[in-house]
Amino acid sequence: MHEFLFWLIIAILVVDFLFEKYLDYLNTTKWSDTLPEEVKGIYDEEKYRKQQAYQRENHRFGMLTGSFSMVLTLGMFLFFGFALVDSWAWSLTSSAIVAALVFFGILMFASDLVHLPFSVYAVFKIEEKYGFNKTTPKIFVLDKIKGWLVSGIIGGGLLALIVFIYQKTGTGFWFYAWVVVSVFSIFMAMFYSNLIVPLFNKQTPLEEGELRDAISDFSKKVGFKLDNIFVIDGSKRSTKANAYFTGLGSKKRIVLYDTLIKDMTTKEIVSVLAHEIGHNKKKHVVQGLVIGLLQTGVVLFILGLLINNPHLSRALGVEQPNFHIGLVAFGVLYTPISFFTGIFMNILSRRNEYQADRFAAENYSAEALASALKKLSVNNLSNLTPHKAYVFFHYSHPTLLQRLDHLKQFEK
């Protein structure tokens, strides 16, 4: 049985990789050296050529990094690398909790170091070449160190708690682990912007003036209590712009990138915020949180049924079953299920984006939102003509052209 599971794991990895590369290839068939008719009026000839060059370079680089990662992953399974790391972990401790922390700590740290040259090239070569990068070597290094510390403290703490629960409750651990993960997820949804974001970026309240007045006026108009409007210094890393809604209840806040404020008019910014407020008014934030928690419960339930199965551990070359080695095998075997749940979540997300666009159009301005979306896409060199199959499987948002077409019915 363990041999069957071993080759099933290999097959899942290979099929998933080949399917992703096929979708990438389909996207390349939409490339063009001439400006397509449907994007005229959004991109000019020069900007479009730059966008196409950016897409081609990212595609080639993605093929390289993806293939490298695939070879490493297959190597770890084919040559029982996970069993080796498992033996290292147990050689240092007899505690299942510590062994799990050492096991995943080695894997995560080694993976990050191996991929570090690719990260450096992506930021300081590709993003720099196309005018996006503002990250300095100092910021890059500090981000890495902070990322390791946050992952180690939060991720390690959560993992240790789950392994502890498993030791105390056995296969029925899934329910107690689900409660812990749910509480943690809700806590992070409320306080992420207060606790984690400040480690990487500075957030300052939006200063008094025309923009804040316009935002406040719109919030009052639609009955949305919004006291927390912050500006984040996204320009310290990139010229790309964004805005997002975060938090729950009294902790909800709107966060604007300083690059967004720099590139857009007041009316365009308010239209973007109207879209974000639309997500909240339509309960999309709560909906996403609830669905995510339900999915986590299902995953943990199935994990609880399989985690102690000796065939899972033996498939990775480990005779004595343990939590962390079973978790690695389960993670791959669950891939086909997560593939289909991912499709469902993307379909739901795209529907929600249309609803938020409609809210902004009906309560503020379809024209302003359309203008803002165009600016965001052009400034970020977004691909406006992705293949339909790629959009279906990967896009959480409709394409720009789809959103513009949807907004036309609300234009005055």
Secondary structure, DSSP 8 states (H G I E B T S, - for coil): -HHHHHHHHHHHHHHHHHHHHHHHHHHHTT--SS--GGGBTTB-HHHHHHHHHHHHHHHHHHHHHHHHHHHHHHHHHHTTHHHHHHHHHHHH-S-HHHHHHHHHHHHHHHHHHHHHHHHHHIIIIIIHHTT-B---HHHHHHHHHHHHHHIIIIIHHHHHHHHHHHHHHGGGHHHHHHHHHHHHHHHHHHHHHHHTHHHH--EEE--SSHHHHHHHHHHHHTT-----EEEE-GGGTBS---EEEE-SGGG-EEEEEHHHHHHS-HHHHHHHHHHHHHHHHTTHHHHHHHHHHHHHHHHHHHHHHHTT-HHHHHHTT-SS--HHHHHHHHHHHTHHHHHHHHHHHHHHHHHHHHHHHHHHIIIIIHHHHHHHHHHHHHHTT--SS--HHHHHHH-SS--HHHHHHHHGGG--
